[in-house]
C-alpha cells in the first residue's frame, strides 16, 4: 500500500515539475519576445516576394541581434503614399519612421508630423554623424532644431534640373545627345514614328525645362511648387506667374497638340518613375546618378536599355540648393522614436550594415567584383536613394568609369545657393497655402502639362491664384527669406 502511495506521489511530483518547467519555459520565451522593441516604418512602394522574405528572415535576425528590434514595414503604393501618410499620421497610427519631401519640411512640422531630433541624435545617432556632415542636417533645420534626416548625402547641384533619357532609343533614331527643349521634342517625334510601341515621355520635366527657359536660375523654396528663389536677384517669386513658367507651359502645349504627351503625365504625375521603369517610356526627371538608380528596373523589362542623364542649358551655372531632396522623419507621436533613431544610426554605422539593408545578403542577393557591386536580386530591398551616402556608395559593373568620375566631381564647379538651408515656416499662411494648392492642382497643373489651351486657360487660372492670396503668400516667404539672408551676413 505504501509502495502504491509512493508511486502515485512520484507521478504527481513529476507531473507538477513538468508543468512548472513548461510555465518557466513559456515565461522565459515570453520575456524574450517582449524584450524585442518594435518600430513601424511607413514605406512607399509595393512589397516584393524577396523583400518580404528578407524582412521576415535575415533582416529580422539581424535587427534582433544588433538592436533588439522588431522592424515592421507598412507598404503603401506610390500613387496613394502622400495622402495615406497624412491620414495615418493625423489618426495617430503607430508609425515611428517615414519618408517625405524635404521642401515641405515646414508643412510637415506645422502639421505636427515630425518631432525635433536633436536629443535623439545626440544620444543614439553618433555613428550616423561620422558619415553625415552637420551641414547636411542643416538642410532639415527649422528655428535651430533638426526635424529630419536628409535622405541622400551625395552630389546635389542642379537638383531636379536634369533629365534621364533612354539613350538606346535616342541613338536608334539617329540622335546622339540632348541639349535643348527642341532636342527633346525631336527625340519624342522620331521615337513615336520608329517605335510605335513606346508610349512617349514618362514625365513633363517642368523643372529641367524651367532651367532651360529661365533668364535667371530658380529653385523652389516653399510648399510644393508655389514660390521660387531667384539666384541673381535673391528674391522670392510666384512661380506660376514667372515668364519661365509661361514658356514651359507653351512648350508643353505644343508637345500635347503633337500627340507626344499622354494625360497620365498630369493625372498620375506621381507615377512617373514607375512608368519609366516599365521600359516603354523615353524620359523622366533626373538627378545626379539617376541612371544608376533606375537602369536595372528598366532592363528587367527592356534588356537592351541604356539610360543617360542630361542637363539642359549646360552652360548656365549649377547651384547647390538643397542638402537632399527627401527627408526621413519621426512623427511627433511615434511610439518608439528611440528605436527609429537607433535603426537609422545602425544603417550608417558601417558599410556592412549599409550594404545589407540596401542590397540584401552578400553571395545571395549581391556580389562585389573588382570594387563594383553586382546585384543578383535587383531592386528588392530598402531604396538605395533613400539612404544614399557617398562614403559607402558603390557602383554597378555597367556604369562607366567616366560616369563615376563625373558623378564624384559634379559639385566641384557648383555654386552654393544663398538660400541653402532656408526653410519656410507656413504657420501664418496655412489657410492661404491650402487655397493656393487647390488652384494649382485643379487648374495650373493641367496648364503646366499642356493639356489646357494656354491662351484661354492661363489668365483665368492666374485670377484664381490671385484671389486665393498668392501675393500675401509670396510676401510672407520674402519676409522670412530676408531675415534668413540677413542672419548669414
Secondary structure, DSSP 8 states (H G I E B T S, - for coil): -HHHHHHHHHHHHHHHHHHHHHHHHHHHHHHHHHHSEEEEEEEES---HHHHHHHHTHHHHHHHHHHSEEEEEEEE-GGGHHHHHHHHHHTT----EEEEEGGGHHHHHHTT-----HHHHHHH-HHHHTTS-HHHHHTTEETTEE--EES-BS--TTTT-EEEEEHHHHHHTT-----SHHHHHHHHHHHHHH-TTS---S---HHHHHHHH-SS-EEE-SSTTSEEEETTT--EEEGGGSHHHHHHHHHHHHHHHTT---THHHHTGGGHHHHHTTT--SEEEE-TTHHHHHHHHHHTT-TT--EEEEESSTTS--EE--S-SEEEE--TT-TTHHHHHHHHHHHHH-HHHHHHHHH-SBTTTEEEETTEEEESSTT-SS-HHHH-BTTT----TTS-HHHHHHHHTTTTT-EE-TTTT-----GGGHHHHHHHHHHIIIIIHHHHTT-S-HHHHHHHHHHHHHHHTHHHHHHHHHHHHHHHHHHH-
